[in-house]
């Protein structure tokens, strides 16, 4: 059945009539960079996009167009590219996507000044909850506050005497590390912070030697997957006893630790994916689960007629593994599984808000492309105070804030 659905969607995407009114959405996604879940989010969004355009239930007579761009998880690059896109066209009605918090922080300010509604799919920094700084910004991502509280509980449960925070490039991670240290200190938990550049193996090894000498057994990792693999291998090289408590926060690529990383094996041939998996056994990761409770798996989805969370996730999973929009195209190896529904929910939120502004409020699409401030305010008010729908990840609403009210379940 799924293969037939894929064929039907592919056929539709190439034959859809061109007489419908276009609606243009810009989506910067981290397809590359220090964290790169953009390929998973893109496929999820594309599946949702074709269903919305095909079914014509939400915006009859309109055709939604999404233009993706690689944010590289890099603030300066994304700002330049987004500003260039907005300078070259006034057709944009919304800004979506975004998964890296630093990118979200910058784009939230820019889009607000241009009166463009912005909905992020996966940005998680606590700072983004500040509605004074980011009044027109809304997000679906799971905040990191929960992670700090969970670690504090673990510290009591396991009687940890110290949490060593280890990161890659301090220009990227030092602020986050400082936030954790401040939280730990306020809860009477001793901690330390060490860092090394991702490409500097000798510094990584020296760092792990110092932690071993200090008998640090609980390590909170901050960095990309390659850095994490190097740190785990360096701990073995430093002679660290087995049984380390490895901690990490955030959604990770499926089976990242099983990969044979050439940047690691070229230095330590024996530190293969299998070895890293062995050394990393029992590690604890805190992340949003991205799916509703089992009891609501079969609830009909608001934006996708005939689909439940379970059935749409199945279609997205097939699309990731077989390729989309055509078989063999954009195949995603080792997807970020917890984000499979985030692209669909993010697009659904944007389209639901546009439906309200066009169908309910009676605005012409031109009013949304170059909105007056009162129109922009109405749309933001609707998104943050009134928007509510059944999404792939469960119920979605914001309850007067810019954070998703029910952020789903977390797993460790």
Phi, psi and omega in degrees: 000316181298321180296323178294322178296318179298317179297317180297318179294320178298317180297317180298318185296339181260348185240000183304140181297148182262008182274351181286153180285126183283143173237121188252126180237133178260131182230098170285126179231144178282086177282337175222174177116189185293335173221122193229062177276008186300328181293322176294315181295323181296313180296317178301317180293319181295318177299315180295319182300313181294324177295315181297316180291324181289315185286332177054034180270325187271316182229070180300134181089358180241154175235119182278128176246133177241127174252120179268147172219150182278115178282342184059010186056035186233118186298309184298314179300314183295318179301314180299313184292318181293315179298323177295320179296316180288330178288330184273347182205143175252022183274347185290137178244350180197157175241125182228190180084230179058128179225342181264127189298321180296323176293317179300317182299319181286314182291330179298322179289314181295312183295325178296321180290338178261002179059046176246117178302140185229126179232119180269149180267335189206013179288137192238355186299139178301325184301334183287353176282350183286102182286344174287320179280325186232066187292331183258013185256139178224147183217154176259347186293154179279127179291157182271355181305317181303321183298318180297316181295320179297317180296323178297322177292319178298321181301320177290316185297316185259001177058043176292134179268348185195140172243117180267119178268128183234128182224168170281213185318117182295336177297335181265321193248350187296324180295315178297318179299319179296323178297318178295317180297320178298316179295314180300316181299319180293344179250017175071026182253124178287142179209167176215164180227128176229152179212161176203147177294143185302330184266358185258087183300317182298323178290323177296315180296317179297320179299315181289329174297319180295319179294323179294317178297326179277000178060042176276121186248352180240117187234125174262116184268136173227115181164176179285174186296322179296319177298317180297321177297320180294320180296316180297318178293321180295326178296323177292316179297328181281357178082020180296135178295147178295157181102019176298147173262101180269128179242146174207159182231136176110161183284132183242158179295145181305126175056039181300327186282348181273356184285136170278102186270115183296332178289343177264310184292339176290338179262314179234092185306329184278353183270071181276178176301321180296319180292317179298319178301318179297314183291332185267006182304133178085006179295155182243123178239135179249122181201157175292141183282331174080007177225155179286170174302152184307324183298334182254010179300333184259008177291139178294140181277143185292325186262350189228094185300132178086004182240148169248173176303316183296315184286325179288322176298324178296318178294318179295318179300315178299319180294323178295318186277330182260343182106150181201142009279349174240154180303130180092348180264135176057038175297134182250112176273135178055063182293163171276091192301322183292348180255009183300327180265353186293323179296317179295317180292320179297315178293320179301316180298317180295313182293322177299319179292322178293322177300316179299315183291324184272309186279312184281312183277342176079020178283145172280154181302328179297329179293336181268339178285322176229073190286144166288161186298325181292327177291316177301314180299321179297319181292318178296318179300317180296314182300311189277337184249332189236336182299130178205129179205162175272113183254176179298325181271004181118193179298136180240122171199168187236350170052044176080008179237184176257009178251142175301129184297309178253109187270014180081191181262154177251154175229159178231000000 
